[in-house]
Amino acid sequence: MSSDKRLPASHTERLDAICRSTAIIPVLVIERLDHAVPLAQALVDGGLNVLEITLRTGCAVEAMQRIRDALPDVTIGAGTVLSLEQYRISEEIGVDFVVTPGTTPTLFDHGLASPVPMLPGIATVSELLTGWERGYQRFKFFPAEANGGAKALKSFAGPLPEAQFCPTGGVTVDNAADYLALPNVMCVGGSWMAPKSLVDQQDWAGITRLTREATQRYPR
């Protein structure tokens, strides 16, 4: 890798603006297309304006497009981006950022020139350093609880104080405080405010209530 292949500072700045605008990013798996807009509206009504829509279902891409059309002020991230093809699809539909659960050199390199900034997923310091040598300083820590939780992130700050994280995976309303208290945590990702049971029941008011409780407990 040549030394001139470095992440533009603007990418880090854009991720900072997104992640520091909210304490919580809801991580959503949308299984029915007709749920997309009312689910997003319920979260917005509860105080969350940054949404991560995971590419785990066949309707995820169209769901993001519908949310973009209906709620143009919402910041949309494409999550569970696993490949270069998925990254490029996310660029085409105009998401604001992409999130990966883990990151390959191919994804790291594509993100350097992409118009859409990437929040790369890492679980170890070695994985972090693969991105670090390319200029990445903002990361998703996943799966957070399975990899040592807040204690692990606290230990990352020793050798890499400039690195900042959005931990996801096992983060709940009760342990989010442990992460958000750390100086190297920008925000957390979680799904507790939109549980599958309420989504399946189309209980949008219930999701708004849980979201409002979360944003009141963890304000930004």
C-alpha positions as CSV (number, residue, x, y, z in Angstrom):
1,M,0.0,0.0,0.0
2,S,1.5,3.4,-1.0
3,S,1.8,6.1,1.6
4,D,-0.5,8.4,-0.4
5,K,-3.5,6.2,0.2
6,R,-4.9,7.9,3.2
7,L,-8.4,8.6,4.4
8,P,-9.4,12.2,3.8
9,A,-9.9,14.2,7.0
10,S,-13.4,15.2,5.7
11,H,-14.5,11.6,6.2
12,T,-13.6,11.6,9.8
13,E,-15.2,15.0,10.3
14,R,-18.5,13.8,8.7
15,L,-18.5,10.7,10.9
16,D,-17.9,12.9,14.0
17,A,-20.8,15.1,13.0
18,I,-23.1,12.1,12.7
19,C,-22.0,10.1,15.7
20,R,-21.8,13.0,18.1
21,S,-25.2,14.3,17.2
22,T,-26.8,11.4,19.1
23,A,-26.0,9.1,22.0
24,I,-27.8,6.2,20.4
25,I,-28.0,4.9,16.8
26,P,-30.8,2.3,16.4
27,V,-29.7,-0.7,14.5
28,L,-32.7,-1.9,12.5
29,V,-33.6,-5.1,10.7
30,I,-36.5,-4.3,8.4
31,E,-38.3,-7.5,7.3
32,R,-41.4,-5.9,5.7
33,L,-41.3,-3.0,3.4
34,D,-44.5,-1.5,4.7
35,H,-42.8,-1.2,8.2
36,A,-40.0,1.0,6.9
37,V,-41.5,4.5,7.0
38,P,-43.7,4.1,10.1
39,L,-40.8,2.5,12.1
40,A,-38.5,5.3,11.1
41,Q,-41.1,7.9,12.0
42,A,-41.7,6.3,15.4
43,L,-38.0,6.6,16.1
44,V,-37.8,10.1,14.9
45,D,-40.9,11.0,17.1
46,G,-39.0,9.6,20.0
47,G,-36.0,11.8,19.4
48,L,-33.6,9.7,17.2
49,N,-32.7,11.1,13.8
50,V,-29.8,8.8,12.9
51,L,-30.8,5.3,11.8
52,E,-28.7,2.3,10.7
53,I,-30.7,0.0,8.4
54,T,-28.9,-3.3,8.1
55,L,-28.6,-5.1,4.7
56,R,-29.8,-8.4,6.2
57,T,-33.1,-8.6,4.4
58,G,-34.2,-8.5,0.8
59,C,-36.2,-5.3,1.2
60,A,-33.5,-3.3,3.0
61,V,-32.3,-1.3,0.0
62,E,-35.9,-0.3,-0.9
63,A,-36.6,0.4,2.7
64,M,-33.8,2.9,2.9
65,Q,-35.0,4.6,-0.3
66,R,-38.5,4.9,1.0
67,I,-37.3,6.4,4.3
68,R,-35.1,8.8,2.4
69,D,-38.1,10.0,0.3
70,A,-40.5,10.2,3.2
71,L,-38.1,11.6,5.8
72,P,-35.4,13.6,4.0
73,D,-34.0,15.0,7.2
74,V,-33.1,11.6,8.6
75,T,-29.5,10.5,8.6
76,I,-29.4,7.0,7.1
77,G,-26.6,4.5,7.5
78,A,-26.4,1.2,5.6
79,G,-25.3,-1.4,8.1
80,T,-24.0,-5.0,7.8
81,V,-22.1,-4.0,4.7
82,L,-20.1,-7.2,3.9
83,S,-18.7,-6.6,0.4
84,L,-17.6,-4.1,-2.2
85,E,-20.8,-4.7,-4.1
86,Q,-22.9,-3.8,-1.0
87,Y,-20.8,-0.7,-0.4
88,R,-21.4,0.4,-4.0
89,I,-25.1,-0.2,-3.8
90,S,-25.2,1.9,-0.6
91,E,-23.4,4.7,-2.5
92,E,-25.9,4.5,-5.4
93,I,-28.9,5.0,-3.1
94,G,-27.3,7.9,-1.4
95,V,-26.9,6.9,2.2
96,D,-25.0,9.1,4.6
97,F,-22.6,6.5,5.9
98,V,-21.9,2.8,5.8
99,V,-21.2,0.5,8.7
100,T,-19.4,-2.9,8.6
101,P,-19.4,-5.7,11.2
102,G,-15.8,-6.5,10.3
103,T,-13.6,-5.0,7.7
104,T,-11.4,-6.4,4.9
105,P,-8.4,-4.6,3.2
106,T,-10.6,-4.3,0.1
107,L,-13.3,-2.4,2.1
108,F,-10.8,-0.2,3.9
109,D,-9.2,0.7,0.6
110,H,-12.6,1.4,-1.2
111,G,-13.6,3.7,1.7
112,L,-10.6,6.0,1.1
113,A,-12.1,7.4,-2.2
114,S,-15.8,6.7,-1.6
115,P,-18.2,9.7,-1.4
116,V,-19.8,7.8,1.5
117,P,-17.8,7.6,4.7
118,M,-17.4,4.2,6.4
119,L,-17.5,3.3,10.1
120,P,-15.5,0.1,9.9
121,G,-16.1,-2.7,12.3
122,I,-13.3,-4.1,14.4
123,A,-13.0,-6.4,17.4
124,T,-9.2,-6.3,18.1
125,V,-6.3,-3.8,18.2
126,S,-4.7,-5.6,15.2
127,E,-7.8,-5.1,13.1
128,L,-7.9,-1.4,14.2
129,L,-4.3,-1.0,13.1
130,T,-5.1,-2.2,9.6
131,G,-7.5,0.7,9.3
132,W,-5.2,3.1,11.3
133,E,-2.4,2.8,8.8
134,R,-4.8,4.0,6.1
135,G,-6.0,7.0,8.2
136,Y,-9.1,5.6,9.8
137,Q,-9.6,6.8,13.4
138,R,-13.4,6.1,13.9
139,F,-14.6,2.5,14.3
140,K,-17.5,0.3,15.2
141,F,-16.6,-2.0,18.1
142,F,-18.5,-5.3,17.4
143,P,-19.7,-7.4,19.0
144,A,-19.0,-5.2,22.0
145,E,-20.1,-7.3,24.9
146,A,-18.6,-10.5,23.6
147,N,-15.3,-8.8,23.1
148,G,-14.8,-7.4,26.6
149,G,-17.3,-4.6,26.6
150,A,-16.5,-1.2,28.1
151,K,-13.4,-2.6,29.9
152,A,-11.9,-3.5,26.5
153,L,-12.6,-0.1,25.0
154,K,-11.1,1.6,28.1
155,S,-7.9,-0.4,27.5
156,F,-7.8,0.6,23.8
157,A,-7.5,4.2,24.9
158,G,-4.0,3.6,26.3
159,P,-2.1,3.0,23.1
160,L,-4.6,4.7,20.8
161,P,-6.1,7.7,22.5
162,E,-7.2,9.3,19.2
163,A,-9.4,6.4,18.2
164,Q,-13.1,6.8,18.8
165,F,-15.8,4.1,18.8
166,C,-19.4,3.3,18.4
167,P,-19.8,0.0,20.2
168,T,-22.7,-2.3,19.2
169,G,-23.6,-5.9,19.9
170,G,-25.1,-6.6,23.3
171,V,-25.5,-2.9,24.2
172,T,-28.7,-2.4,26.1
173,V,-30.6,0.4,27.9
174,D,-28.9,-0.8,31.1
175,N,-25.3,-1.1,30.1
176,A,-25.1,1.8,27.6
177,A,-24.1,4.1,30.4
178,D,-20.9,2.1,30.9
179,Y,-19.9,2.8,27.3
180,L,-21.0,6.4,27.1
181,A,-19.0,7.3,30.2
182,L,-15.8,6.5,28.2
183,P,-14.0,9.4,26.5
184,N,-13.3,7.3,23.4
185,V,-16.9,6.4,22.8
186,M,-18.9,8.7,20.5
187,C,-22.2,6.9,20.7
188,V,-23.6,3.4,21.0
189,G,-25.6,1.3,18.6
190,G,-28.5,-0.8,19.8
191,S,-31.9,-2.3,19.0
192,W,-33.7,-2.3,22.3
193,M,-35.9,0.7,21.4
194,A,-37.4,-1.2,18.5
195,P,-37.8,-4.8,19.6
196,K,-39.0,-7.3,17.0
197,S,-42.2,-8.0,19.0
198,L,-43.3,-4.4,18.8
199,V,-42.3,-4.1,15.1
200,D,-44.3,-7.2,14.3
201,Q,-47.3,-5.8,16.1
202,Q,-46.8,-2.5,14.4
203,D,-46.9,-0.9,17.8
204,W,-45.3,2.4,16.6
205,A,-46.5,4.3,19.7
206,G,-44.8,1.7,21.9
207,I,-41.6,2.1,19.9
208,T,-41.8,5.9,20.2
209,R,-42.3,5.5,24.0
210,L,-39.2,3.3,24.4
211,T,-37.2,5.6,22.2
212,R,-38.2,8.7,24.2
213,E,-37.3,6.9,27.4
214,A,-33.9,6.1,25.9
215,T,-33.2,9.6,24.7
216,Q,-34.2,11.1,28.0
217,R,-32.0,8.7,29.8
218,Y,-29.1,9.3,27.4
219,P,-29.5,12.8,26.0
220,R,-27.1,14.3,23.6
